[in-house]
């Protein structure tokens, strides 16, 4: 898991499969695709060490394996992921219980 976090923390940009366009991601951030909709989010690499993100990374590894190619995919509902990001942004650590958010 630590190896995966280190590798993801070094991501500075993402090139989509289409070579005609390139979407830049600021240094220190990484793109993740969330849910069945594969909605794209750009999150700070600092969040990767947060317990709720470690939980999400574990779920991702269980679902897709540790050898994912391309961008990181997270098997979580988009609304739940948005709630987690909002709670972390507002400093509401208690609101970040992933199991609680998944049950709503």
N, C-alpha and C positions, 0 to 999 in steps of 0.2 A: 504494500500500500504506500509506504514512504517513497518508493521508487516512482510510482505513478504520480504522486503529488509533486515530486521534484521535476519530473518531465513536464507536467502540465503547467507548473509555475514558470517555466522558461518560455512558454508560448508568447510570441510577440505579434504575430499576425496569422491570418488564416486565408488560404487561397481556395476558393470554392472549385468544384470540378470544372466549371466553365472557365476556360482560360481567357475569355474576352473581358471579364470583369474581376476585380480583386477588392475584397472588403478588408479594410485595415482595422486592426484591433490595437488599441493603445498598449504600450509596453506595461507589463505588470497585470494585464487582464487576459482573460481567455474566453473564447466562445464555447458555449454549451448548448446543446439541443435538448429540449425538454418535452416529455410526453409523447403521445401517439401523433400529435400534430407536428412534432419536431420543430417547435417554436424556438427561435434563436435568441439567446441572452448573452450578454457580455458581462462577465463578473470579475471582480478583483481576485487576483491569485491569493491575496491575504485570507480570503474566506475559506480556502481549501483546508486550513487547519482548524476551522471551527467544528465542534462536535456534530452539528447537524449536517454539515457538508461531508464530513467523514462518513456519516451514516448514509448519505445519498451516494457517495462514491462506492461504498460497500454494496449498496443495492445495484448500482450500475455494473459493478464487477460480477455480481451474481447473475445478472440478466444477460450481459453482453460479453463477459470475460475480461481478463486483464490485458489482452492483446488487441484492443479496439484500434482500428485504423481510422485515420482522419480525426474528426472532432469528437469531443466527449459527449456521449448521449446519457441522459439521466431519465430513468423510468419513474416519472413522478407527474402528477397532473399539473398542468401549467398554472392553474389558480393556486394550488398549494405552494408551488415554487415561488410565485409572486408574493404570497403571504410570508414565506420564509425570508425572502429578500427585504421586504418592507419591515419585518420585525427586527432583522439584523441592522438595517439602516437606522431605525429608531432606537436601537439599543434595548429592545425588549426581549432579553434572553429567554425569559419564561415562556414567551409566545412561540418559541422555536421548537417545541416538542413535536418532532416529525410524526410520531404515531398519533398524537392528538389531532394534528392538522389533517392527516390522511383519513381520520375517522369522520371528519366533518363533511 
